Amino acid sequence: MAMGTWITVATALAGLNALLLVALGAVWLRNYRTFGTNLILGLLAFAGVMLLENLVAIYYFFSMGMLYASDPVAQQAVVVLRALQFLALLFLTYVTMQ
């Protein structure tokens, strides 16, 4: 079954989110090895959980596309939520890389 346009956009955004989380996780892992603080360990856990969530979302977008197929409003809502997550991760990645 072919994915609709909105679900394709949501999948792409989830993929971008995963890439940002991998970059953040790499920086935070390096910092944890250097400093070993609980705050950085918490950031690593955050990145890991969010990465898992985005990878599961991508899996379900491909395997369960019919879940959203009947309602374009639900598809658009998923895209909006993925876009908001992308913006939040983009800001976090920008300040982390500074």
C-alpha positions as CSV (number, residue, x, y, z in Angstrom):
1,M,0.0,0.0,0.0
2,A,1.4,3.4,-1.0
3,M,1.9,6.0,1.7
4,G,0.0,9.2,1.4
5,T,1.7,12.6,1.1
6,W,1.1,13.6,4.7
7,I,2.4,10.3,6.1
8,T,5.4,10.5,3.8
9,V,6.2,14.0,5.2
10,A,5.7,12.7,8.8
11,T,8.1,9.8,8.0
12,A,10.7,12.2,6.6
13,L,10.4,14.5,9.7
14,A,10.7,11.5,12.0
15,G,13.9,10.5,10.0
16,L,15.3,14.0,10.4
17,N,14.5,13.9,14.1
18,A,16.3,10.6,14.5
19,L,19.4,12.1,12.7
20,L,19.4,15.1,15.1
21,L,19.0,12.8,18.1
22,V,22.0,10.7,16.9
23,A,24.1,13.9,16.7
24,L,23.0,15.1,20.1
25,G,23.6,11.6,21.6
26,A,27.1,11.6,20.2
27,V,28.0,15.0,21.7
28,W,26.3,14.1,25.1
29,L,28.1,10.7,25.2
30,R,31.4,12.4,24.6
31,N,30.6,14.9,27.3
32,Y,29.5,12.2,29.7
33,R,32.8,10.3,29.2
34,T,34.6,13.6,30.0
35,F,32.5,14.9,32.9
36,G,30.4,11.9,34.1
37,T,27.6,14.1,35.6
38,N,24.0,12.9,36.2
39,L,22.7,15.8,34.1
40,I,24.5,14.6,31.0
41,L,23.4,11.0,31.7
42,G,19.8,12.4,31.8
43,L,20.3,14.1,28.4
44,L,21.7,10.8,27.0
45,A,18.6,8.9,28.3
46,F,16.4,11.6,26.8
47,A,18.1,11.2,23.4
48,G,17.9,7.4,23.6
49,V,14.2,7.4,24.4
50,M,13.3,10.0,21.8
51,L,15.4,8.2,19.2
52,L,13.6,4.9,20.0
53,E,10.2,6.7,19.7
54,N,11.1,8.2,16.3
55,L,12.3,4.8,15.0
56,V,9.2,3.1,16.2
57,A,7.1,5.8,14.5
58,I,8.9,5.3,11.2
59,Y,8.3,1.6,11.5
60,Y,4.6,2.1,12.1
61,F,4.3,4.7,9.3
62,F,5.6,2.0,6.9
63,S,3.8,-1.0,8.3
64,M,0.5,0.5,9.6
65,G,-0.1,3.3,7.1
66,M,-3.8,2.4,7.0
67,L,-4.1,3.5,10.6
68,Y,-4.1,7.1,9.4
69,A,-5.4,6.4,5.9
70,S,-9.1,7.2,6.5
71,D,-8.6,10.6,8.1
72,P,-6.5,13.3,6.5
73,V,-7.0,15.6,9.6
74,A,-5.2,12.9,11.7
75,Q,-2.4,12.7,9.1
76,Q,-2.0,16.5,9.2
77,A,-2.0,16.4,13.0
78,V,0.8,13.8,13.0
79,V,2.8,16.0,10.6
80,V,2.3,19.1,12.8
81,L,3.5,17.2,15.9
82,R,6.5,15.8,14.0
83,A,7.3,19.3,12.8
84,L,7.1,20.8,16.3
85,Q,9.4,18.0,17.6
86,F,11.8,18.7,14.7
87,L,11.9,22.5,15.6
88,A,12.5,21.7,19.2
89,L,15.3,19.3,18.4
90,L,16.8,21.8,15.9
91,F,17.0,24.5,18.6
92,L,18.5,22.0,21.0
93,T,21.0,20.8,18.5
94,Y,22.0,24.3,17.6
95,V,22.7,25.3,21.2
96,T,24.4,22.0,22.0
97,M,26.8,22.4,19.1
98,Q,27.8,26.0,20.1
